[in-house]
Amino acid sequence: MIRLTDIKVAINSVLKDSFPDHKRYADEIKEGFDRPCFFVQIIPVIFNYDTVNFSSNKLMIVINYFSRDGTDLENLKMYDELKQAFGTTLAVQGRHLDLQDIRTDTTDGVLQFKFDLDFFDGITKDEEIHELMRELELTQRSD
């Protein structure tokens, strides 16, 4: 089973390996951060129980990039570098999740690099709670 924290670790690992001189911050930091840097956000979009054993998941990943000077040229270069760094798949817990619908947005000089992850996952079961009934005893009431 893939957890959201596993995905966050995988994304941060790609960023750390590809951009070792750029800091990565948690979303809770609102000011006082050093540029250039990244903020990573994972937004669960859809979760469905498809069967008793499998679920389908769709996540939107948003990587906010604060360039050193906030220029359009820096953001365009980083868009190309992020595409190359992530490639077509994200390795998470021995699986490779396909990046889909890669897109960008720029607001107030901040680049938003976004992509979706759609994947199926197994559902773990607690055997004590979901143990199958093996024997059923019926008694007949006599009224």
C-alpha positions as CSV (number, residue, x, y, z in Angstrom):
1,M,0.0,0.0,0.0
2,I,1.4,3.4,-1.0
3,R,0.9,6.2,1.6
4,L,0.9,9.9,0.8
5,T,4.0,10.3,3.0
6,D,5.8,7.7,0.7
7,I,4.9,9.9,-2.3
8,K,6.1,13.1,-0.6
9,V,9.4,11.4,0.3
10,A,9.9,10.2,-3.3
11,I,9.2,13.7,-4.7
12,N,11.5,15.4,-2.2
13,S,14.2,12.8,-3.1
14,V,14.0,13.7,-6.8
15,L,14.2,17.4,-5.9
16,K,17.1,16.9,-3.6
17,D,19.1,14.8,-6.1
18,S,18.4,17.1,-9.0
19,F,18.7,20.4,-7.2
20,P,20.9,20.0,-4.2
21,D,21.5,23.7,-3.8
22,H,17.7,24.5,-3.6
23,K,16.0,24.2,-0.2
24,R,12.7,22.4,0.2
25,Y,10.2,23.7,2.7
26,A,6.9,22.4,4.3
27,D,3.8,24.3,3.4
28,E,3.5,25.7,6.9
29,I,6.4,28.1,6.2
30,K,4.9,31.3,4.9
31,E,7.8,33.8,5.2
32,G,11.6,33.9,5.9
33,F,12.6,31.2,3.5
34,D,15.7,31.3,1.3
35,R,15.4,31.5,-2.5
36,P,15.7,29.5,-4.7
37,C,13.4,26.9,-3.1
38,F,10.6,24.5,-3.5
39,F,7.3,23.9,-1.7
40,V,5.6,20.5,-2.4
41,Q,1.9,20.0,-2.0
42,I,0.0,16.7,-2.5
43,I,-3.8,17.1,-3.1
44,P,-5.9,13.9,-3.0
45,V,-8.4,14.3,-5.8
46,I,-10.2,10.9,-6.0
47,F,-10.2,7.8,-3.9
48,N,-12.5,4.9,-4.8
49,Y,-12.9,1.4,-3.4
50,D,-13.1,-0.4,-6.8
51,T,-13.3,-3.9,-5.2
52,V,-12.8,-5.4,-1.8
53,N,-9.1,-5.8,-2.7
54,F,-8.3,-2.7,-4.7
55,S,-8.7,1.1,-4.7
56,S,-8.1,3.7,-7.4
57,N,-6.4,6.9,-6.5
58,K,-5.8,10.2,-8.2
59,L,-3.5,12.8,-6.7
60,M,-2.5,16.3,-7.9
61,I,1.1,17.2,-7.1
62,V,1.9,20.9,-7.0
63,I,5.6,22.0,-6.8
64,N,5.9,25.7,-6.1
65,Y,9.2,27.1,-7.2
66,F,10.5,30.4,-5.8
67,S,13.3,31.4,-8.1
68,R,16.2,33.6,-6.9
69,D,14.9,36.8,-8.7
70,G,11.4,35.8,-9.7
71,T,12.0,36.3,-13.4
72,D,10.2,34.6,-16.3
73,L,13.4,33.3,-17.7
74,E,14.3,31.5,-14.4
75,N,10.9,29.9,-14.3
76,L,11.0,28.8,-17.9
77,K,14.4,27.1,-17.3
78,M,13.1,25.5,-14.2
79,Y,10.1,24.1,-16.0
80,D,12.4,22.3,-18.4
81,E,14.7,21.1,-15.6
82,L,11.7,19.8,-13.6
83,K,10.3,17.9,-16.6
84,Q,13.7,16.3,-17.1
85,A,14.3,15.5,-13.4
86,F,11.0,13.7,-13.0
87,G,10.8,12.1,-16.4
88,T,7.8,10.0,-17.1
89,T,7.5,8.1,-13.8
90,L,7.9,8.6,-10.1
91,A,9.5,5.6,-8.2
92,V,7.6,5.0,-4.9
93,Q,8.0,1.9,-2.8
94,G,9.3,-0.2,-5.6
95,R,6.6,0.9,-8.0
96,H,6.7,3.4,-10.9
97,L,3.7,5.8,-11.0
98,D,3.1,7.5,-14.4
99,L,3.2,11.3,-14.4
100,Q,0.1,12.5,-16.2
101,D,-1.2,15.9,-17.3
102,I,2.0,17.9,-16.6
103,R,1.2,21.6,-16.6
104,T,2.5,24.9,-15.2
105,D,1.2,28.1,-14.0
106,T,3.0,31.3,-12.9
107,T,1.5,33.7,-10.3
108,D,3.4,36.6,-8.9
109,G,6.7,35.3,-10.2
110,V,6.2,31.8,-8.6
111,L,6.2,28.8,-10.9
112,Q,3.7,26.1,-10.2
113,F,4.7,22.8,-11.7
114,K,1.8,20.4,-11.5
115,F,1.2,16.8,-12.5
116,D,-1.3,14.0,-11.6
117,L,-0.7,10.5,-10.4
118,D,-3.3,7.9,-11.1
119,F,-2.7,4.5,-9.6
120,F,-4.4,1.4,-8.2
121,D,-3.5,0.1,-4.8
122,G,-4.2,-2.9,-2.7
123,I,-6.4,-2.6,0.3
124,T,-4.9,-4.1,3.5
125,K,-7.3,-6.0,5.7
126,D,-7.3,-6.5,9.4
127,E,-7.8,-10.2,9.7
128,E,-9.4,-10.0,13.1
129,I,-12.0,-7.6,11.9
130,H,-12.7,-9.1,8.5
131,E,-12.4,-12.8,9.4
132,L,-14.7,-14.8,7.3
133,M,-17.6,-16.5,9.0
134,R,-17.0,-20.3,8.8
135,E,-20.0,-21.7,10.7
136,L,-23.4,-20.3,11.3
137,E,-25.7,-21.7,14.0
138,L,-29.4,-21.2,13.6
139,T,-31.9,-21.8,16.3
140,Q,-35.6,-22.0,15.8
141,R,-37.8,-20.1,18.2
142,S,-40.9,-21.9,19.5
143,D,-43.6,-19.4,20.2
